[in-house]
Structure formats: C-alpha cells, structure tokens
C-alpha cells in the first residue's frame, strides 16, 4: 500500500486573546507527487475538507487545543499526525 506524507504549517496566532487558528498543508506521496482529492480532517470534530489539485488544504477557524490530523485516500495508507 502506498504512503502519504503531509507537510503542514501551523498558523495559530500566539496572541493571548486569540482562541482560533488555521492549519494549512500540502499532501504528497513518497515520490513527492502532489495528492489531490484526499480527505483531510481533525479526528473527533467536524473540521475537514479535501486537498486541491495542488495537494494543498486549509482548515480555518480551529479552536485552540490538541488534535489528531487524519489524511485518507483510497489506495493509500491512512496518515495520522498528532498536533
């Protein structure tokens, strides 16, 4: 089964009064090929979406906290990252 790597950036502001942020990233396979239409979500929440044709995704208005990011696509191993 193929593997997926996720490169992401946290854009969660460090201001004390801000309680939400954004998680952005790009999904690629081991060969560096961009993966489109993969499902990306935060486990146990309703936050999620799919990757665009350039492999990118953005989850906005995420409340501050700890999450498990899950990336899935048929034919690939499920990728899990603790944030």
C-alpha positions as CSV (number, residue, x, y, z in Angstrom):
1,X,0.0,0.0,0.0
2,X,1.3,3.5,-0.8
3,X,2.2,6.0,1.8
4,X,1.3,9.7,2.1
5,X,3.4,12.4,3.7
6,X,1.9,15.6,4.9
7,X,3.8,18.8,5.1
8,X,1.8,21.4,7.1
9,X,2.3,24.7,8.7
10,X,0.6,26.0,11.9
11,X,-0.7,29.5,11.6
12,X,-2.1,29.6,15.1
13,X,-1.5,33.1,16.4
14,X,0.3,33.4,19.7
15,X,-1.8,36.3,21.0
16,X,-3.4,35.6,24.3
17,X,-6.8,36.8,23.3
18,X,-7.0,34.8,20.1
19,X,-8.6,31.4,20.6
20,X,-8.8,30.1,17.0
21,X,-6.3,29.5,14.2
22,X,-5.6,27.9,10.8
23,X,-3.9,24.7,9.8
24,X,-2.5,24.6,6.3
25,X,-0.5,21.9,4.5
26,X,0.3,20.0,1.3
27,X,-0.2,16.3,0.8
28,X,2.5,14.4,-1.2
29,X,3.4,10.7,-1.7
30,X,6.8,9.3,-1.1
31,X,8.0,10.3,-4.5
32,X,7.0,13.9,-3.9
33,X,3.9,13.8,-6.2
34,X,1.1,16.0,-5.1
35,X,-2.0,14.2,-3.9
36,X,-5.3,15.7,-4.9
37,X,-8.8,14.9,-3.5
38,X,-7.5,13.3,-0.3
39,X,-9.8,13.7,2.7
40,X,-8.2,15.8,5.5
41,X,-9.8,16.1,8.9
42,X,-9.4,16.6,12.6
43,X,-10.5,13.4,14.3
44,X,-13.5,13.7,16.6
45,X,-14.5,17.1,15.1
46,X,-16.4,18.4,12.2
47,X,-13.4,20.2,10.8
48,X,-12.2,18.8,7.5
49,X,-12.1,19.0,3.7
50,X,-10.3,17.7,0.7
51,X,-7.0,18.6,-0.9
52,X,-7.0,20.7,-4.0
53,X,-5.3,19.9,-7.4
54,X,-2.0,21.2,-6.0
55,X,-2.3,18.9,-2.9
56,X,-3.0,21.8,-0.6
57,X,-5.5,22.1,2.2
58,X,-6.6,24.7,4.8
59,X,-8.6,24.2,7.9
60,X,-9.7,27.6,9.3
61,X,-11.3,28.8,12.5
62,X,-9.9,25.9,14.5
63,X,-10.3,26.5,18.3
64,X,-7.0,26.2,20.3
65,X,-6.3,22.7,21.5
66,X,-4.7,19.3,20.7
67,X,-5.9,17.5,17.7
68,X,-5.3,14.4,15.6
69,X,-5.0,15.2,11.9
70,X,-6.0,12.3,9.6
71,X,-5.4,12.1,5.8
72,X,-7.1,9.4,3.8
73,X,-7.4,8.4,0.2
74,X,-8.4,5.1,-1.4
75,X,-5.2,3.1,-2.3
76,X,-3.0,4.8,0.3
77,X,-2.2,4.2,3.9
78,X,-4.0,6.4,6.4
79,X,-1.7,9.2,7.6
80,X,-2.1,10.4,11.2
81,X,-0.4,13.3,12.9
82,X,-0.8,14.5,16.5
83,X,-0.9,18.2,16.6
